[in-house]
Amino acid sequence: MSEFEASHLTAEVVAEYLSDHPDFFKGRESLVESLSLPHQQQGAVSLVGIQLQRQRERIEALEEEITALMSLAARNDRTFYEFMSLQENLLKCHDLQSVVSAIKYTATGLNLRGYLKLIDSDDHADPLSMESWKRFTTNHLNGKEAYLGRLRQADRSMLFTEQQISDGQVPELGSYVVLPLKRKFAQGLLIFSSDDGGHFQPDMDTLFLRHLALVVSYLCEHLDWQVQEEDNVRPSHA
């Protein structure tokens, strides 16, 4: 190499050349083994050592990701069967009070909370005003079939009663899935919440939950809030 070439061979030029030629070290393995790079904890270490360490770190990260995905799949599998069982139980209900009880029972078994918010319902049901329904669906649904994620304080106050909030039934830092109930007319909302702020996320598949909402919507249209005791009495025949 001439003196002129060496004087112009700056670190930036070398770095740019190596960046433009990532396969430069192919066939030059001995050169790679002789290189050393500074390391904050270990001092100067070989390039090969750094590559091996990064490879180990990538493998560990992949193993952790696979473990997390397997755990998620197991939870989702259980959730699927629990909600499938819930649908079967809902179709056996004779009144909306039983529907609400079944939803809450299944949610509790999954470490969730379930709510059936009915528009302009009587004193026995979980009320929701038409104004609140319109505001929430406009702000968060707007044609979508489900909302997933966290709820702001204003949204929680809009959807839930002061009693529910003060009793700790509405997680402040949790996550929610909100499904609209609507057939001929707006009926309300089916909501599930988790204390885990990352449990319900916007990219989750809601196919089965949306089908569950359709079943609940159908029942809301056809069932009374509570079947009177006399309705269950059958006249005896002598």
Long-range contacts (C-beta under 8 A, 24 or more apart in sequence): 78-110, 79-110, 80-208, 82-106, 82-109, 82-110, 83-208, 83-209, 83-212, 84-208, 86-212, 87-211, 87-212, 87-215, 90-215, 90-216, 90-219, 91-215, 91-219, 93-219, 93-223, 94-223, 94-227, 95-223, 95-224, 95-225, 95-226, 95-227, 96-125, 96-219, 96-220, 96-223, 96-224, 96-225, 96-226, 97-124, 97-225, 97-226, 99-216, 99-219, 99-220, 99-223, 100-125, 100-126, 103-190, 103-216, 107-192, 111-194, 111-195, 112-192, 112-193, 112-194, 112-199, 113-169, 113-171, 113-192, 113-193, 113-194, 114-190, 114-191, 114-192, 115-160, 115-189, 115-190, 115-191, 115-192, 115-193, 116-188, 116-189, 116-190, 116-191, 116-216, 117-159, 117-188, 117-189, 117-190, 117-191, 118-187, 118-188, 118-220, 119-186, 119-187, 119-188, 121-188, 121-225, 122-225, 124-225, 124-226, 125-225, 126-161, 127-161, 128-159, 128-188, 128-189, 130-186, 132-158, 132-159, 133-180, 133-186, 133-188, 133-189, 134-186, 136-178, 136-189, 137-180, 137-186, 140-178, 141-178, 141-180, 145-179, 145-180, 145-206, 145-210, 145-213, 146-177, 146-178, 146-179, 146-206, 146-209, 146-210, 146-213, 147-176, 147-177, 147-178, 148-175, 148-176, 148-177, 148-178, 148-200, 148-201, 148-202, 148-204, 148-206, 149-175, 149-176, 149-200, 149-201, 149-202, 150-174, 150-175, 150-176, 150-197, 151-176, 159-189, 159-191, 171-195, 173-197, 174-199, 175-199, 175-200, 175-201, 176-200, 177-204, 177-206, 177-209, 179-206, 179-209, 179-210, 179-212, 179-213, 180-213, 181-213, 181-216, 181-217, 181-220, 182-217, 183-217, 183-218, 183-220, 183-221, 184-221, 187-217, 187-220, 187-221, 188-220, 190-216
